[in-house]
Amino acid sequence: MQLLKTSAEMAAGQTQLVREVEHLKQKAGNMVELETFTGLQVSLLETQRHAISLQEALMQRTQLADRIMGEAEKERRQERDAWEEQKREIQSRLDATMEMYRSLALQHKALRQSTTKLATQMKDLYVENANLMSVLQQTEAKQIAAQRKNRKLQRQCQAWHDTVHRMLHKKQDALGQTW
C-alpha cells in the first residue's frame, strides 16, 4: 500500500518536474538556464530511474504477496477439504449409529412385546395351574374318600362273604348230618 502511494507521489513528482523543465526551457535564453535545464533533465532521469526501480520493487512485492496469498488460499482449501472429509466421516458414523439405534429400538420393542405376551401366558398358566391343583386336591380328596369307602365296602363284603361262608358251612354241616 505504501509502495503504491510512493509510486503515485513519484508519478506526480515527475509530472511536476516535466512542467518545470518545460517552463525553464521557455525562459532559458542563456547558458545558466541551459545548465539548469540540463541539471533538471538529469534529475528527471534519476527520478524516473528511481520511479522505475520502485515500480519493479512494487511489482516484485505484489507478485510475492500474490504467491503468499495463493499458497494461503491453497492451504485454506486443503484444510476446508480435510474438514469436509472429516465431517462426512463423522456424519457417516452418526448415520450408522442412528441406524443401529433404530434397529436396537425395534428389537427392544419386539422383545418387550414378546415378554409381555409371555408374561400374560405365564399368568394364564399360573391361574390354570392353580385351578388344576385345586381340582387335583379335590380329586385326591375324593380318591381318598373313595378308597376309604372301598375298604369299608371290602370289609363289609368280606364280612358278608364270611357270614355266607359260615352259613354255608353250617348248612353243609347240617345237611351232612342228615345225609
C-alpha positions as CSV (number, residue, x, y, z in Angstrom):
1,M,0.0,0.0,0.0
2,Q,2.8,2.3,0.9
3,L,4.6,1.4,-2.4
4,L,1.5,2.4,-4.3
5,K,1.3,5.7,-2.5
6,T,5.0,6.3,-3.2
7,S,4.6,5.3,-6.8
8,A,1.7,7.8,-7.2
9,E,3.8,10.5,-5.5
10,M,6.7,9.8,-7.8
11,A,4.4,10.0,-10.9
12,A,3.1,13.3,-9.6
13,G,6.6,14.5,-9.0
14,Q,7.7,13.5,-12.5
15,T,4.8,15.4,-13.9
16,Q,5.7,18.5,-11.9
17,L,9.4,18.2,-13.0
18,V,8.4,17.9,-16.6
19,R,6.3,21.1,-16.2
20,E,9.1,22.9,-14.6
21,V,11.5,21.7,-17.3
22,E,9.2,23.0,-20.0
23,H,8.8,26.2,-18.1
24,L,12.6,26.6,-17.8
25,K,13.0,25.8,-21.5
26,Q,10.8,28.7,-22.4
27,K,12.7,31.0,-20.1
28,A,16.1,29.7,-20.9
29,G,17.8,32.1,-23.1
30,N,21.1,32.0,-21.7
31,M,23.6,29.4,-20.6
32,V,22.8,29.3,-17.0
33,E,19.3,28.4,-17.7
34,L,20.5,25.8,-20.2
35,E,22.7,24.3,-17.4
36,T,19.8,24.4,-15.0
37,F,17.7,22.8,-17.7
38,T,20.3,20.0,-18.2
39,G,20.5,19.5,-14.4
40,L,16.8,19.2,-14.2
41,Q,16.8,16.7,-17.1
42,V,19.4,14.6,-15.3
43,S,17.4,14.9,-12.1
44,L,14.3,13.9,-14.1
45,L,16.1,10.9,-15.5
46,E,17.3,9.9,-12.0
47,T,13.8,10.4,-10.6
48,Q,12.5,8.3,-13.5
49,R,15.1,5.5,-12.8
50,H,14.2,5.7,-9.1
51,A,10.5,5.5,-10.0
52,I,11.1,2.5,-12.3
53,S,13.1,0.7,-9.6
54,L,10.3,1.5,-7.1
55,Q,7.7,0.1,-9.6
56,E,9.8,-3.0,-10.1
57,A,10.1,-3.4,-6.3
58,L,6.4,-2.9,-6.1
59,M,5.7,-5.4,-8.8
60,Q,8.0,-7.9,-7.0
61,R,6.3,-7.3,-3.7
62,T,2.9,-7.7,-5.4
63,Q,4.0,-11.0,-7.0
64,L,5.3,-12.1,-3.6
65,A,2.1,-11.1,-1.9
66,D,0.0,-12.9,-4.7
67,R,2.1,-16.0,-4.3
68,I,1.8,-15.9,-0.5
69,M,-2.0,-15.3,-0.8
70,G,-2.2,-18.2,-3.3
71,E,-0.4,-20.5,-1.0
72,A,-2.5,-19.4,1.9
73,E,-5.7,-19.9,-0.2
74,K,-4.4,-23.4,-1.2
75,E,-3.8,-24.3,2.5
76,R,-7.2,-23.0,3.4
77,R,-8.8,-25.1,0.6
78,Q,-6.9,-28.2,1.8
79,E,-7.9,-27.5,5.4
80,R,-11.5,-27.0,4.3
81,D,-11.4,-30.2,2.2
82,A,-9.9,-32.1,5.2
83,W,-12.7,-30.7,7.5
84,E,-15.3,-31.6,4.9
85,E,-14.0,-35.1,4.7
86,Q,-13.9,-35.4,8.5
87,K,-17.4,-34.0,8.6
88,R,-18.6,-36.6,6.1
89,E,-16.9,-39.4,8.1
90,I,-18.5,-38.2,11.3
91,Q,-21.9,-37.9,9.6
92,S,-21.5,-41.4,8.2
93,R,-20.6,-42.8,11.6
94,L,-23.6,-40.8,13.1
95,D,-25.9,-42.2,10.4
96,A,-24.6,-45.8,11.1
97,T,-25.1,-45.3,14.9
98,M,-28.6,-43.9,14.4
99,E,-29.5,-46.9,12.2
100,M,-28.1,-49.3,14.8
101,Y,-30.1,-47.4,17.4
102,R,-33.3,-47.7,15.4
103,S,-32.6,-51.4,14.9
104,L,-32.0,-52.0,18.6
105,A,-35.1,-49.9,19.5
106,L,-37.2,-52.2,17.2
107,Q,-35.6,-55.3,18.7
108,H,-36.3,-53.9,22.2
109,K,-39.9,-53.2,21.3
110,A,-40.3,-56.7,19.8
111,L,-38.7,-58.2,22.9
112,R,-40.9,-56.2,25.2
113,Q,-44.0,-57.3,23.3
114,S,-42.8,-60.9,23.4
115,T,-42.0,-60.6,27.1
116,T,-45.4,-59.0,27.7
117,K,-47.1,-61.8,25.8
118,L,-45.0,-64.4,27.7
119,A,-45.9,-62.8,31.0
120,T,-49.6,-62.9,30.1
121,Q,-49.2,-66.6,29.1
122,M,-47.3,-67.3,32.3
123,K,-50.0,-65.6,34.3
124,D,-52.7,-67.6,32.5
125,L,-50.7,-70.8,33.0
126,Y,-50.3,-70.0,36.7
127,V,-54.0,-69.4,37.1
128,E,-54.7,-72.6,35.2
129,N,-52.1,-74.5,37.2
130,A,-53.7,-73.1,40.4
131,N,-57.2,-74.3,39.2
132,L,-55.7,-77.7,38.2
133,M,-54.1,-78.0,41.6
134,S,-57.4,-77.2,43.3
135,V,-59.1,-79.8,41.1
136,L,-56.3,-82.3,41.8
137,Q,-56.7,-81.7,45.6
138,Q,-60.4,-82.2,45.3
139,T,-59.8,-85.3,43.2
140,E,-57.3,-86.7,45.6
141,A,-59.7,-86.0,48.5
142,K,-62.4,-87.8,46.5
143,Q,-60.0,-90.6,45.8
144,I,-59.1,-90.9,49.4
145,A,-62.7,-90.9,50.4
146,A,-63.5,-93.5,47.6
147,Q,-60.6,-95.7,48.9
148,R,-61.9,-95.4,52.4
149,K,-65.4,-96.3,51.2
150,N,-63.9,-99.1,49.0
151,R,-62.0,-100.5,52.0
152,K,-65.2,-100.2,54.1
153,L,-67.2,-102.0,51.3
154,Q,-64.4,-104.6,51.0
155,R,-64.6,-105.2,54.7
156,Q,-68.4,-105.4,54.5
157,C,-68.1,-107.8,51.5
158,Q,-65.6,-109.8,53.4
159,A,-67.8,-109.8,56.4
160,W,-70.8,-110.9,54.3
161,H,-68.6,-113.4,52.5
162,D,-67.5,-114.8,55.8
163,T,-71.1,-114.8,57.0
164,V,-72.3,-116.5,53.9
165,H,-69.4,-118.9,54.1
166,R,-70.2,-119.7,57.7
167,M,-73.8,-120.1,56.9
168,L,-73.0,-122.4,54.1
169,H,-70.7,-124.4,56.3
170,K,-73.4,-124.6,58.9
171,K,-75.9,-125.6,56.3
172,Q,-73.5,-128.2,54.9
173,D,-72.7,-129.4,58.3
174,A,-76.5,-129.6,58.9
175,L,-77.0,-131.3,55.6
176,G,-74.0,-133.5,56.1
177,Q,-75.5,-134.9,59.2
178,T,-78.8,-135.5,57.5
179,W,-77.2,-137.4,54.8
